[in-house]
């Protein structure tokens, strides 16, 4: 093997090793968001219901990061056209920045 062929072989080998390492790093990345869990007992929603009440007993768990409940936020509260229900949109984020959203529908009680 000539010197030029050895150099080309060595460069090809280095490129293959770097590609394999890059592929392994890509596959190891966390691209899955946490799961959001709601309690069985649903609160009744009124116009004065505090967000803290809507967050009670709601949890978020991530496969890699474990409990990420502290990241839970209420993104939006959307009333239904009939005015008898609201859709509460929750969001949770894991340590890798993956965000999951979940919708919880609650009955509205008139005050």
GUBALO-883032 format. One record per atom (N, C-alpha, C): residue in one letter; x, y, z negated; atom name. Coordinates in steps of 0.02 Angstrom, whole numbers, plus 50000, padded with zeros to 5 digits. Layout:
a,X,Y,Z,CA
...
END
This chain:
x,50043,49942,50000,N
x,50000,50000,50000,CA
x,50045,50061,50000,C
x,50029,50108,50044,N
x,50070,50168,50048,CA
x,50051,50215,49992,C
x,50093,50265,49982,N
x,50081,50314,49930,CA
x,50016,50352,49941,C
x,50001,50367,50003,N
x,49939,50403,50018,CA
x,49878,50361,50002,C
x,49880,50296,50017,N
x,49825,50251,50003,CA
x,49816,50242,49928,C
x,49872,50238,49891,N
x,49869,50233,49818,CA
x,49836,50294,49788,C
x,49853,50353,49813,N
x,49823,50415,49789,CA
x,49748,50416,49802,C
x,49728,50396,49862,N
x,49657,50395,49879,CA
x,49620,50344,49835,C
x,49651,50285,49825,N
x,49622,50234,49781,CA
x,49614,50260,49710,C
x,49666,50292,49684,N
x,49664,50318,49616,CA
x,49610,50372,49609,C
x,49605,50416,49658,N
x,49553,50468,49656,CA
x,49483,50438,49660,C
x,49475,50386,49702,N
x,49410,50353,49707,CA
x,49392,50319,49641,C
x,49442,50288,49609,N
x,49431,50255,49545,CA
x,49412,50306,49491,C
x,49447,50362,49489,N
x,49430,50415,49441,CA
x,49360,50442,49454,C
x,49342,50452,49517,N
x,49275,50477,49534,CA
x,49222,50427,49513,C
x,49234,50362,49523,N
x,49186,50311,49503,CA
x,49178,50309,49427,C
x,49232,50315,49390,N
x,49229,50315,49317,CA
x,49191,50377,49292,C
x,49205,50435,49321,N
x,49170,50496,49301,CA
x,49095,50492,49318,C
x,49078,50464,49375,N
x,49008,50456,49394,CA
x,48972,50409,49345,C
x,49005,50355,49325,N
x,48976,50308,49277,CA
x,48965,50342,49209,C
x,49014,50381,49188,N
x,49008,50416,49124,CA
x,48951,50467,49127,C
x,48946,50503,49182,N
x,48893,50553,49190,CA
x,48825,50519,49190,C
x,48819,50462,49224,N
x,48757,50425,49225,CA
x,48738,50400,49156,C
x,48786,50376,49118,N
x,48773,50352,49050,CA
x,48750,50409,49005,C
x,48781,50467,49012,N
x,48761,50525,48972,CA
x,48691,50547,48990,C
x,48674,50544,49055,N
x,48606,50564,49077,CA
x,48554,50516,49048,C
x,48568,50451,49051,N
x,48521,50402,49025,CA
x,48512,50406,48950,C
x,48563,50429,48915,N
x,48560,50434,48842,CA
x,48523,50496,48817,C
x,48508,50542,48862,N
x,48474,50604,48842,CA
x,48404,50589,48816,C
x,48383,50628,48768,N
x,48316,50622,48740,CA
x,48270,50666,48782,C
x,48225,50634,48819,N
x,48178,50672,48861,CA
x,48106,50658,48841,C
x,48095,50626,48784,N
x,48028,50610,48762,CA
x,48010,50652,48701,C
x,47953,50685,48705,N
x,47931,50728,48651,CA
x,47901,50689,48593,C
x,47888,50722,48538,N
x,47859,50689,48479,CA
x,47786,50672,48490,C
x,47760,50630,48447,N
x,47688,50615,48446,CA
x,47656,50655,48390,C
x,47595,50677,48404,N
x,47556,50716,48355,CA
x,47500,50671,48330,C
x,47493,50669,48263,N
x,47442,50627,48232,CA
x,47394,50670,48191,C
x,47328,50657,48201,N
x,47277,50693,48165,CA
x,47247,50648,48111,C
x,47227,50678,48054,N
x,47194,50638,48002,CA
x,47125,50616,48025,C
x,47098,50565,47993,N
x,47031,50542,48012,CA
x,46977,50591,47994,C
x,46985,50625,47938,N
x,46934,50674,47917,CA
x,46944,50739,47955,C
x,46894,50758,47995,N
x,46899,50818,48036,CA
x,46871,50878,47997,C
x,46908,50932,47994,N
x,46879,50991,47961,CA
x,46826,51022,48006,C
x,46780,51057,47974,N
x,46731,51095,48012,CA
x,46761,51164,48026,C
x,46753,51188,48086,N
x,46784,51252,48105,CA
x,46733,51308,48097,C
x,46756,51363,48068,N
x,46718,51425,48066,CA
x,46765,51481,48090,C
x,46736,51537,48105,N
x,46776,51594,48130,CA
x,46830,51614,48079,C
x,46818,51600,48015,N
x,46866,51620,47964,CA
x,46915,51564,47944,C
x,46912,51508,47978,N
x,46957,51452,47962,CA
x,47029,51473,47975,C
x,47070,51466,47925,N
x,47141,51485,47931,CA
x,47179,51430,47970,C
x,47230,51451,48007,N
x,47271,51402,48043,CA
x,47303,51352,47996,C
x,47320,51374,47936,N
x,47350,51328,47887,CA
x,47302,51271,47871,C
x,47237,51286,47870,N
x,47186,51233,47857,CA
x,47184,51184,47916,C
x,47192,51209,47977,N
x,47191,51166,48036,CA
x,47254,51123,48042,C
x,47307,51144,48008,N
x,47370,51106,48009,CA
x,47375,51054,47953,C
x,47328,51058,47904,N
x,47330,51012,47847,CA
x,47327,50940,47871,C
x,47372,50899,47847,N
x,47376,50828,47859,CA
x,47390,50809,47932,C
x,47403,50858,47975,N
x,47424,50843,48044,CA
x,47500,50833,48041,C
x,47524,50780,48073,N
x,47595,50765,48072,CA
x,47622,50755,48142,C
x,47688,50761,48149,N
x,47722,50749,48212,CA
x,47783,50707,48199,C
x,47790,50653,48238,N
x,47846,50606,48231,CA
x,47881,50598,48298,C
x,47947,50594,48295,N
x,47987,50585,48355,CA
x,48028,50521,48347,C
x,48034,50483,48402,N
x,48071,50419,48398,CA
x,48143,50429,48376,C
x,48175,50481,48400,N
x,48246,50492,48383,CA
x,48255,50535,48320,C
x,48214,50586,48313,N
x,48224,50634,48259,CA
x,48183,50621,48196,C
x,48137,50574,48199,N
x,48095,50561,48140,CA
x,48040,50613,48134,C
x,48027,50634,48073,N
x,47973,50682,48060,CA
x,47992,50752,48085,C
x,47950,50780,48127,N
x,47961,50849,48152,CA
x,47897,50890,48139,C
x,47862,50872,48085,N
x,47799,50906,48068,CA
x,47809,50981,48057,C
x,47868,51001,48033,N
x,47881,51073,48022,CA
x,47878,51113,48087,C
x,47885,51080,48144,N
x,47884,51116,48208,CA
x,47813,51126,48234,C
x,47763,51095,48203,N
x,47694,51100,48227,CA
x,47669,51172,48227,C
x,47637,51189,48282,N
x,47606,51255,48289,CA
x,47538,51247,48322,C
x,47494,51293,48309,N
x,47431,51296,48346,CA
x,47443,51346,48402,C
x,47438,51320,48462,N
x,47452,51361,48521,CA
x,47391,51404,48540,C
x,47332,51374,48534,N
x,47273,51410,48557,CA
x,47210,51376,48528,C
x,47158,51416,48519,N
x,47093,51390,48498,CA
x,47043,51414,48551,C
x,47013,51366,48585,N
x,46967,51382,48641,CA
x,46896,51360,48623,C
x,46850,51408,48621,N
x,46780,51389,48607,CA
x,46748,51356,48669,C
x,46705,51307,48657,N
x,46667,51277,48711,CA
x,46613,51325,48733,C
x,46588,51316,48793,N
x,46536,51361,48820,CA
x,46473,51360,48777,C
x,46457,51303,48749,N
x,46396,51298,48708,CA
x,46403,51329,48639,C
x,46465,51346,48619,N
x,46478,51377,48554,CA
x,46475,51329,48496,C
x,46465,51264,48508,N
x,46459,51216,48453,CA
x,46524,51179,48438,C
x,46574,51188,48480,N
x,46639,51154,48471,CA
x,46695,51202,48491,C
x,46754,51187,48464,N
x,46815,51221,48486,CA
x,46867,51169,48501,C
x,46911,51184,48547,N
x,46968,51141,48562,CA
x,47029,51176,48532,C
x,47062,51142,48485,N
x,47121,51169,48453,CA
x,47181,51135,48486,C
x,47225,51175,48516,N
x,47283,51148,48551,CA
x,47344,51154,48505,C
x,47373,51097,48488,N
x,47431,51093,48444,CA
x,47493,51080,48488,C
x,47551,51104,48464,N
x,47614,51091,48498,CA
x,47666,51073,48445,C
x,47710,51025,48462,N
x,47765,51005,48418,CA
x,47827,50997,48461,C
x,47885,51013,48431,N
x,47948,51009,48468,CA
x,47999,50968,48429,C
x,48038,50927,48466,N
x,48091,50889,48433,CA
x,48157,50926,48437,C
x,48209,50897,48409,N
x,48275,50930,48406,CA
x,48307,50939,48474,C
x,48284,50902,48525,N
x,48311,50908,48593,CA
x,48272,50960,48634,C
x,48222,50990,48604,N
x,48182,51041,48639,CA
x,48124,51013,48679,C
x,48109,50949,48671,N
x,48051,50919,48704,CA
x,47988,50939,48668,C
x,47939,50963,48705,N
x,47876,50987,48676,CA
x,47819,50941,48696,C
x,47777,50925,48647,N
x,47716,50887,48659,CA
x,47658,50929,48637,C
x,47603,50925,48675,N
x,47542,50960,48656,CA
x,47487,50909,48648,C
x,47440,50923,48602,N
x,47383,50879,48590,CA
x,47322,50923,48576,C
x,47264,50900,48596,N
x,47202,50937,48587,CA
x,47158,50901,48536,C
x,47131,50940,48492,N
x,47085,50914,48440,CA
x,47021,50953,48446,C
x,46965,50919,48455,N
x,46900,50952,48462,CA
x,46865,50951,48395,C
x,46843,51010,48373,N
x,46809,51016,48307,CA
x,46741,51047,48316,C
x,46695,51027,48272,N
x,46628,51055,48271,CA
x,46631,51125,48238,C
x,46590,51169,48264,N
x,46587,51238,48236,CA
x,46528,51242,48189,C
x,46541,51271,48131,N
x,46488,51284,48083,CA
x,46477,51360,48080,C
x,46417,51380,48088,N
x,46401,51452,48086,CA
x,46407,51477,48014,C
x,46436,51537,48008,N
x,46444,51566,47940,CA
x,46385,51608,47922,C
END
